[in-house]
């Protein structure tokens, strides 16, 4: 039986620039023919990962690391060895797995590895220290296949087996792709949409000046001038987790899968991008969090806002957005939903219909509900 756990959030941010483009302006998008504020899915995925780490929602051994500095991480774990000799052994071990280091000691591209995978490489190097060459091929011009072939067969087999995801929750959720090592790819169990404003937006500009504290009596005016672009927006955020895919990515570990779903619920809600926060301090948590257990297939509710919400004196944009979300879901569910679908929610706007699902008193209750519901369904 399929089980998709959807997250629908309405989140109003004060003036901010959470996710900027190459010109420094807040990202935006056209939707329904109107300009909307936008925060990219990549931005929120990183914020989710950081929130999970900051609030210690996932045990360290089940976390992932995105880095090109794998050699440096392994050198830390091999601190008792001679650094120059260890660097050569590391290069050989990584080559056995099909990973090549550049002249600066970094991998060719960002790797997304579980802590258990990194620990596994350190253990492999210690176990096969004498068998590993000082460098994979001696000749830096040799390619990955030649470098791998130069390693002992047993080491190659073990090194390749290490790249199994390491039961890292964030790797299992968000997936990874290595173009030249497709056998170690992980298909994401979670999809995250770009957050968009429920209403149309215009960019605004903050013209600022900075005064030189040590300016002399004859030095008038500013020491620096500039401008920063920003906006303020009520965002609709959407993500969906395929619970059975997550279970598979976590190597069938049911207890870890349930813990991961509970942690993701917390992190999804607490995630706030860090962009320009020292300038704007837009630490605004969601006013509405809806979780829906879907059985037939995922249903984004973004089209509730194809026609943008308009400001009204008697109702906030957040409340109107929640009302619009509930109405659109009713219409979609009547046509496409499964009778087993189930809602739970947190609502500070008081705009979500009381009869539409179970109301949680706080985030901990909501996260526990997700875990309990998933537990009963993953047994089936």
C-alpha positions in Angstrom: 0.0 0.0 0.0 1.4 3.4 -1.0 1.7 6.0 1.8 2.6 9.6 1.0 3.0 12.0 3.9 2.3 15.6 2.7 3.2 18.8 4.4 1.3 22.0 3.6 2.5 25.2 5.4 1.4 28.8 5.3 4.2 31.0 6.6 4.3 34.8 6.7 7.8 36.4 6.7 8.5 39.9 7.7 10.7 42.0 5.3 13.6 39.8 4.4 15.8 38.5 1.6 16.0 34.8 2.5 17.1 33.4 -0.8 18.7 35.7 -3.4 19.6 35.4 -7.0 22.9 36.2 -8.8 22.2 39.9 -8.5 21.4 39.8 -4.8 17.7 40.3 -5.3 15.1 38.0 -3.6 14.2 35.1 -5.9 10.8 35.3 -7.5 8.6 33.6 -10.1 5.6 34.2 -12.3 2.7 32.1 -11.3 -0.9 32.5 -12.5 0.3 35.5 -14.5 1.5 37.4 -11.4 4.9 38.0 -9.9 5.4 36.0 -6.7 8.1 35.8 -4.0 9.9 32.5 -4.2 12.3 30.5 -1.9 13.9 27.6 -3.8 13.5 24.0 -2.8 17.3 23.7 -2.5 17.3 26.6 0.0 14.6 25.0 2.2 16.2 21.5 2.0 19.4 22.9 3.5 17.4 24.8 6.1 15.7 21.5 7.0 19.0 19.7 7.3 20.4 22.5 9.5 17.3 22.6 11.7 17.5 18.8 12.2 21.2 19.2 13.3 20.6 22.3 15.4 17.7 20.7 17.4 19.5 17.3 17.5 16.5 15.6 15.9 18.6 12.9 14.2 21.4 11.0 16.0 24.9 12.0 14.7 25.6 8.5 13.3 22.5 8.8 11.0 23.3 12.2 9.5 24.8 13.0 6.1 27.7 15.4 5.1 27.8 17.3 1.8 31.4 18.1 1.1 34.4 17.9 -1.2 36.8 17.7 1.8 36.5 13.9 2.3 40.2 13.5 2.6 40.4 16.1 5.4 37.6 14.4 7.3 39.4 11.0 7.0 42.7 12.5 8.1 40.9 13.7 11.3 39.8 10.1 11.9 43.3 8.8 11.3 44.9 11.4 13.6 47.3 8.7 15.0 49.0 8.1 11.6 51.6 10.2 9.8 49.5 12.8 7.8 51.5 12.5 4.6 51.4 8.7 4.5 47.8 8.7 5.5 46.9 11.1 2.7 48.3 8.6 0.2 46.4 5.7 1.8 43.2 7.7 1.7 43.7 8.4 -2.0 44.2 4.7 -2.7 41.1 3.7 -0.7 38.9 6.3 -2.4 40.2 5.3 -5.8 39.2 1.7 -5.0 35.6 2.9 -4.6 35.8 5.0 -7.8 36.4 8.4 -6.2 39.3 10.4 -7.4 41.0 13.3 -5.6 42.2 16.4 -7.4 45.7 18.0 -6.8 44.3 20.1 -3.9 43.1 17.0 -2.1 39.4 17.6 -2.7 37.0 15.4 -4.6 36.0 16.3 -8.1 32.5 17.3 -7.0 30.4 17.6 -3.9 29.7 14.3 -2.3 26.7 13.6 -0.1 27.8 10.8 2.3 26.5 9.4 5.5 28.6 9.6 8.6 28.6 5.8 8.7 30.1 5.7 5.2 32.9 8.1 6.2 33.6 6.1 9.3 33.6 2.9 7.2 36.4 4.3 4.9 38.5 5.2 8.0 38.1 1.7 9.3 38.9 0.2 5.9 42.1 2.2 5.7 43.2 1.1 9.2 42.4 -2.6 8.4 44.3 -2.6 5.1 47.0 -0.1 5.9 49.9 -2.2 4.7 48.0 -3.4 1.6 47.2 0.1 0.4 49.7 1.9 -1.8 51.0 5.3 -0.9 49.0 6.7 -3.8 46.5 4.9 -6.1 48.6 4.8 -9.2 51.8 6.8 -8.7 51.0 8.6 -12.0 48.4 11.4 -11.6 47.5 11.1 -15.2 45.9 7.6 -14.7 42.2 7.5 -14.6 39.7 6.1 -12.1 39.5 2.7 -13.6 43.3 2.3 -13.6 43.5 3.6 -10.1 40.8 1.2 -8.9 42.5 -1.7 -10.7 45.8 -1.0 -8.8 44.1 -1.6 -5.5 43.8 -5.2 -4.0 40.6 -6.9 -5.1 39.4 -7.3 -1.5 39.8 -3.6 -0.8 38.0 -2.7 -4.0 35.1 -5.0 -3.1 34.8 -3.6 0.5 35.3 0.1 -0.7 32.4 -0.2 -3.2 30.2 -1.9 -0.6 30.7 1.0 1.8 28.8 3.4 -0.5 25.3 2.2 0.6 23.9 5.4 2.0 25.1 4.6 5.5 21.5 4.8 6.8 21.9 8.6 6.7 18.4 10.1 7.1 19.0 13.2 5.0 20.6 11.2 2.2 17.6 8.8 2.3 15.2 11.8 2.2 16.8 14.0 -0.4 18.8 11.5 -2.5 22.1 11.8 -4.2 23.5 11.4 -7.7 27.1 10.6 -8.8 27.1 10.7 -12.5 30.1 8.3 -12.9 29.0 6.0 -10.0 25.3 5.4 -10.8 25.3 2.2 -8.7 25.6 4.3 -5.5 22.9 6.8 -6.4 19.9 7.2 -4.1 16.5 8.2 -5.4 15.0 10.8 -3.0 12.1 9.7 -0.8 11.2 13.3 -0.3 10.1 16.0 -2.8 10.2 19.7 -1.8 8.5 22.4 -3.9 9.7 25.9 -4.3 7.9 28.0 -1.8 5.8 30.8 -3.5 3.8 33.7 -2.1 0.1 33.3 -2.1 -0.2 36.9 -3.3 1.6 39.1 -5.8 4.7 40.9 -4.6 6.8 43.9 -5.6 10.5 44.2 -4.8 11.5 46.9 -2.4 14.8 48.7 -1.8 16.5 49.6 1.4 18.9 52.5 0.8 21.4 52.5 3.6 24.4 54.5 4.8 27.2 53.6 7.2 29.0 56.2 9.3 32.8 56.0 10.0 33.1 55.9 13.9 36.5 57.5 13.6 35.7 60.2 11.2 37.4 63.5 11.8 35.7 66.9 12.3 36.0 67.7 8.6 34.8 64.4 7.4 31.1 64.7 6.8 28.7 62.3 5.2 28.7 58.6 5.1 31.6 56.2 5.0 29.7 53.8 2.8 26.3 53.8 1.0 24.4 51.1 -0.7 21.1 49.4 -1.2 19.6 46.0 -0.4 16.5 44.5 -2.1 13.9 42.7 0.0 10.3 41.7 0.1 7.7 40.5 2.6 5.5 37.5 1.7 3.1 34.9 2.9 4.5 31.7 1.5 2.8 28.4 0.6 5.3 25.6 1.3 4.8 22.0 0.2 6.7 18.8 0.6 5.8 15.1 0.3 7.6 12.0 1.7 7.1 8.5 0.2 7.2 6.6 3.4 7.8 3.2 1.8 10.6 4.6 -0.3 12.2 6.1 2.8 12.0 2.7 4.5 13.8 1.1 1.5 16.5 3.9 1.4 17.1 3.2 5.2 17.7 -0.5 4.4 14.4 -1.7 5.9 15.1 -0.2 9.3 11.5 0.5 10.4 12.4 2.1 13.8 14.8 4.5 12.1 12.2 5.3 9.4 9.6 6.3 12.0 12.2 8.4 13.9 13.1 10.0 10.6 9.5 10.9 9.8 9.0 12.4 13.2 12.3 14.4 12.9 11.4 15.6 9.4 8.0 16.9 10.7 9.9 19.0 13.3 12.6 20.1 10.9 10.2 21.0 8.1 8.3 23.4 10.4 11.3 24.9 12.1 13.4 25.4 9.0 14.0 29.1 8.2 16.6 30.0 5.6 19.6 32.0 6.8 19.9 34.5 4.0 20.4 38.1 5.1 19.1 37.3 8.6 21.7 39.5 10.3 20.1 42.4 8.4 16.4 41.4 8.7 16.0 38.9 11.5 12.9 37.4 9.9 12.5 34.5 12.3 8.8 33.8 11.6 7.5 30.3 12.1 4.4 29.0 10.2 0.9 30.1 11.1 -0.5 26.9 9.7 0.9 23.4 9.3 -1.2 20.7 7.7 -0.2 17.1 7.3 -2.1 14.8 5.1 -1.6 11.0 4.7 -2.3 10.3 1.1 -2.8 6.8 -0.4 -3.7 7.4 -4.0 -0.8 9.8 -4.8 0.5 13.3 -3.8 -1.7 16.4 -4.3 0.0 19.8 -4.2 -2.4 22.6 -3.3 -0.4 25.3 -5.0 -3.2 26.0 -7.5 -5.3 27.3 -4.6 -3.3 30.5 -5.2 -3.3 30.6 -9.0 -5.5 33.6 -8.5 -3.5 35.6 -5.9 -4.9 36.4 -2.5 -5.6 40.2 -2.2 -5.1 42.2 1.0 -8.2 43.0 3.0 -8.7 45.2 6.0 -10.7 42.7 7.9 -8.5 39.6 7.3 -4.8 38.9 7.2 -3.1 37.4 4.1 -2.3 34.3 6.2 -5.9 33.7 7.3 -7.2 34.2 3.8 -4.5 31.8 2.5 -5.5 29.1 4.9 -9.2 29.5 4.0 -8.3 29.3 0.3 -6.1 26.2 0.9 -8.9 24.4 2.7 -11.5 25.2 0.0 -9.2 24.1 -2.8 -8.4 20.8 -1.0 -12.1 20.0 -0.6 -12.6 20.4 -4.3 -9.5 18.4 -5.3 -10.3 15.6 -2.7 -13.8 15.2 -4.0 -12.3 14.2 -7.4 -8.9 12.7 -6.7 -8.4 11.7 -3.1 -8.6 8.3 -1.5 -11.2 7.6 1.2 -8.4 6.6 3.6 -6.7 9.9 3.4 -6.4 11.7 6.8 -5.5 15.2 8.0 -3.9 16.6 11.1 -3.0 20.2 11.6 -1.6 23.1 13.7 -3.5 26.4 13.1 -2.7 29.8 14.6 -4.9 31.5 12.1 -8.1 29.8 13.2 -9.1 29.7 9.6 -8.9 25.9 8.9 -12.2 24.1 9.3 -12.4 22.3 12.7 -14.0 19.2 11.2 -11.2 18.8 8.7 -8.8 16.5 10.5 -7.3 16.2 14.0 -6.0 19.4 15.6 -2.7 19.2 17.4 -2.0 21.5 20.3 1.7 21.9 19.5 4.4 20.7 17.2 5.5 17.8 19.4 2.0 16.4 19.3 1.9 16.8 15.5 5.2 15.1 15.0 4.2 12.2 17.3 0.9 11.8 15.3 2.9 11.5 12.1 5.0 8.7 13.7 2.0 6.9 15.1 0.1 6.9 11.9 3.1 5.8 9.8 3.8 3.0 12.3 0.3 1.6 11.9 0.4 1.8 8.1 4.0 0.6 7.6 3.0 -2.7 9.3 0.5 -3.4 6.5 
